[in-house]
Amino acid sequence: MAEPHPHVYYRDGLVPAKEATLSVATSAVLYGLSVYTVFPVHVDGATRTAFRLADHYRRLVESCRIIGIDSFEGEWSFDRFVSVAVELVSANAPASDVYVRATVHVDESIPGTRVRGCRTILSMFAYDAVPIVPQDGMRLKTSTWRRIPDFAIPSRAKVNGAYVNSVLAKQDAIDAGYDDAIFLDGAGHVCELSAANIFLVRGRTLITPDVSCDILDGINRRTLLTLAGEDGIRVVERTVDLTELYIADEVFVTGTSANVAPVVEVDGRIVGDGTQGPICEALRKRHASALRSDELHGWVTSLG
Ligand code: PMP
């Protein structure tokens, strides 16, 4: 990740980035007991717009509910959350697109492994919008690490501590010379990448693991499903076998920090003809333009 831009929202106001520090004795640090989201902000001169901010806020609230953080929702209305985003981007005045990471940290010191009733704080910082995976055709490798199941640490909650699972898989993929990893679940079905959702195309059908497949319910995944449906593409959410990726016409991934990015190789096998396929290309364009302006779905929020 790039460096945070100079002004960071921390606890109850903006502070210089180096002052936004948590105590080593907080549950956030000790147990990874924080939840977060990352949303994109498009910058066009003095105009700044966030994509699907209400959905990011809602997922943050849901992540809190799942792991039992009970102080966030009452303290942070959507309007208050938006006002902090506005304050943050105004203070930093970014010259180009940024990602904004909003985190709810459990800020109690050494309360043991529990969460209910614990004090939380919100942090929010912006950083340059540099994608985390190649945009021109990535190579993936199936991980030997499996995705954390819903009955251990639910993938639908964006819990900081759970990202150790992603780190294990991504580091191994990089060490093996690949761009990212494909997670399978315990039964060998395809879940997602370390920090992106996965799609495959067979004929004119777009297929992606459904939300009960131990995946994050990605906001760009939802976006692609909507856009594909509008384009008359048949969309199926279901269990996916690994070998279906080996015979797919197209494979691509979605995520805030991945955009819509084509996959050209899986486990040493070339996908399709080894270049970006037509459905990926079309949806990629639609997605890129929705990130900037979108009157149809109401996905874009002005940050002033
Ligand atoms: N899966 C995981 C594990 C992720 O971390 C992310 C990135 N947030 C995604 C999928 C994509 O989600 P979104 O489209 O909401 O960014």
Boltz pocket constraint, residues with backbone or C-beta under 6 A from the ligand:
constraints:
  - pocket:
      binder: B
      contacts: [[A, 38], [A, 166], [A, 192], [A, 193], [A, 194], [A, 195], [A, 196], [A, 197], [A, 215], [A, 216], [A, 217], [A, 218], [A, 219], [A, 220], [A, 221], [A, 254], [A, 255], [A, 256], [A, 257]]
      max_distance: 6.0
